[in-house]
Amino acid sequence: MPGKTATRRCANSVALVLAGSCLALGGTAGDARAQGAWRWQLTPFVLAPSVEGTTELGQAGGGVSIDAGDVFDQLQAGGMLAFEGQHSSRFGFRLRYAVMDSDRTADSFAGAVAAAYDQNMAEAVVTYRFGQGRDRFEVFGGLRHWDVDVTAYLPGGAVRRGGTWTDPIAGLRWERRLSPRFSVSLEGDIGGFGAGSDQSWSAMGGLIYDRWERASIYVMYRGLGVEYQDGIRGTDSFFRHDAVTHGLLAGVGFRF
């Protein structure tokens, strides 16, 4: 699992972006609440993810993949927590933290070997919403922080490599009201630009069911891709991670 230092760095990055977002909106969250200007939502999700791609650990390389059919047999932990605030000025912010911890069989030069794969990801973005009628749009920009750790258990011993990096991202979300209770949502972004990873992207879509006055059910599907490498190829310190994580998300959003 990623160490406490990496987790602390991730939390600090999110806190800094959130603080900057609140200041940019022209006041503290406490003042805005007192004026009734803010609306909040907290949404916990459960994940059923698959990972497809290639990870190279030093001089040992090979494909790392997990199929949706056996994800629950190998997944030890998987979930995402989202928190967002929307100001009456149409500006807002959104925070997400997702974790996936799984054991799997990986391909290597020594054949099929056991591997442990941990991926933690945090996002912090500033948002602006616009639109009228049944359609609502949102543009956003911010940061996506990755913390990836892979351990391959080779015949000669365990090989562990990983990386932490932060990508700038920019994207667009569209929501359309289908009926008084149902909406459809589509979201996409691109990032990396060589600042952290070479490139990264995210695409998500699904249905929202406003089941209760202050809570909605979300059923979404998300794909998340990244191309990252660090170190010199052919050396023990080299780490390359080109992967696409995709799968179903189901959650309940609580408004307050």
N, C-alpha and C positions, 0 to 999 in steps of 0.2 A: 504493500500500500504506500502511497505518497507520504512522505514524512510530515511532521508537524510544521516544519519550517516552510515547506512549499504551500501547505494549506493556509498558513498565516499570511504568506505573501499574497495569495489569491484573495483572501478576505480583506487585506489592506487595500488592494487595487480596487475592489468593488466599493469599499467605503469611501475612497477618495473620489471616484467617479460620481457616486451618489451625492456626496457633499457638494461637489461642483455643480451638479444638476440642480440641486435645490437653490443654490446661490444664484444660478443663472435665471431662475424663474422669478427672482425678485423678492425673496423673503424666506423666512424659515418655515418648515412644515408646521410647526406649532402655531404660528400666526395664521397660516392659511386655514388650518382646521377651525380655529376660533371664528373665522369669517365664513365658514362653510364652503370654501372655494375648492377643496380637494375631495376627490373620490378615490377610494383605495380598493384593491382586490388582491387576495392571497389565494394561490391555486397550487395545491400539491398534486403531482402526477405520479402514476406508476408507469414503468417502461417495460416493453418487450423488445429489446434491441437486437440487431444483428450487426456484425462488423465484417467488412470485406476489404481486403487490401494487402499491402506488403509492408512488413517491418524488418529492417536489417539491424542487428545488434552486433556492433563491432565487425569482426570478420565472419560471424555466423549470420546467415540471412535465410529468409524463407517467407512463405505466405502465412498470414494469420487470418483465420476466418472462423465465424461461428454461424450456424444456420438457425433460422427462426424456429424450425421444428424442434430443436433440442435446447433452445435458449434457457428454459426454466430448469433443465437438468444441470447446466453449467453456470448459470448466473447466480452469484452470491448476493449481490445488491444492485438495484437499479431503480432510479427515481429522479424526479426533477421537482424543484420548488420554484415558483414564480411569484414575484411581488411587484405590483405596479401602482403608480399614482398618477391620476389625471387631474390637471388644474383647469379651472373655468376659462383660463386664457387659451386653452387648447394645447398648451405645452404639458409635458409630463416626463416620466421616466419609467424604466422597466428593469428589473433585476431577475436573473435566472441562475440557478445552480443545479447542475446535473451530475450524477455519479453512476458509474458502471464498474462493477468488480466481478470478474468471471475467471474460471479455469477452463482450459480448452486443450485441444490437440493441435499442434502447429507443425508445419512442414519445415525441415531444415536440411542441411547437408548430410546429417546423420539419419535422415528419415523422419518419421512421425515422432514427435516428442511432446511431453507435457509442458504447458505454458500457463502463466498467470498474467492476466491483462487488466490493468486498472486505468480508467480514464475519468478524470474530474474536469469539469468545465464550468466556468462562470461567465456571465454576460452582464454588462451594464450599459444601457443606452439611454439617450435623451430622445423623446418622441414629440411629434407635432401632428395633431389630427385635424382633418378637414373633410368636407363633403356634406351632402344634404339628401333628404329623402331616405330611401332604403340603402343607399351606398355610403360607406364611411371609409376614408383612406387615412393612412398613417405613414409618415416618413420618419426614419430613425437613424441614428448614428451613435457609435460608441466603441466599446472594447469587448473582445471575447478572449478570455484567458484559458489556456489549456495546461493540463498537468497529466502527462501520460507516462506510465511505468509498465515495462514488459519484462518478464523473467522467463527464460527458456531453460528447462532442466535437461541439459545435454548429458551424454554418457560420461564426459570428463568433468562434469560439475555444472552448477547453475551459472548462467550468463544473464546479467541484469543491466538494462539500459533504459533510459527515459529522457524526457525533456519537459521543460516548462517554457512557455512563450505566450506573448500577448499580441493579438491581431486587431488592428482597427477594422471596423465593419460599417457598412451603410446599406440600408434596405428599405423595403416598402411592404406595408400590410394593407389588405383589402378585406372588408367585411360587408356582406350583403344580407339584409333582413329578408328571409323567405316567407315568414309568417309571424304572428305575434309571439310565438315561442321559439322558432327555429331560425338560426343564422348559419351562413357558411363563411369560413375564414380562410384566406390564403396569404402566406407570408414568405418573403425571400430576401436574402442578403448575400453580399459578396464581401470578402475581406482578405487580409494578409498583405498583399501588395509588396511582399518582400520585407516588411517591417518585422514580422515574427515568423510566420510561415511564408512559403513561396506564394501560396494562394489557399483560400478556404471559401466555403459557401455553405448556405443553409437554405432549405426549402421545407415549408410546413403547411398543411392544409387539413381541413376537417369540418365537423359540425359542432355547433353550440346549441344546447337545449336549455332554455330558461325555465327550469322546472319549478323553482321557488322564487319568491320575491327578491331575496338577497343571495341567491346561489344558483349557479348554472353548471350543467354537466358538459364536459369537453371530451370529444373523441377525435383525436388528431393522428396524422401520420407525418413523421419528420425524417428528412434525410440531411446528413451533415458530412461534408467532405473536407479533407485537409491534405496538403502536401508540404511536408516539413523534413528538413535534414540538418544535422549538426555534426561537426567534426570532419575529418579527412577519411574518405573511403579507403578501405584496406587497413585501417588502424583499429585497435581495440576500442577506441573511444567513439567510433563512428556510430551515429544513430539516424536512421531514416524511417519515416512513418508516413506512408501514403495510404489513406484509409477512408472508407465511407461507412458511417454509422447510420443505420436507418431502422425504423420500426414504429410500432403503435404506441401512442400515449393516451392514457385515460385519466381524467382528473375532475375535480369539483372546484369551481371558483367561488370564493366567498367575498361578497361585496360589503363594504362598511364605510 
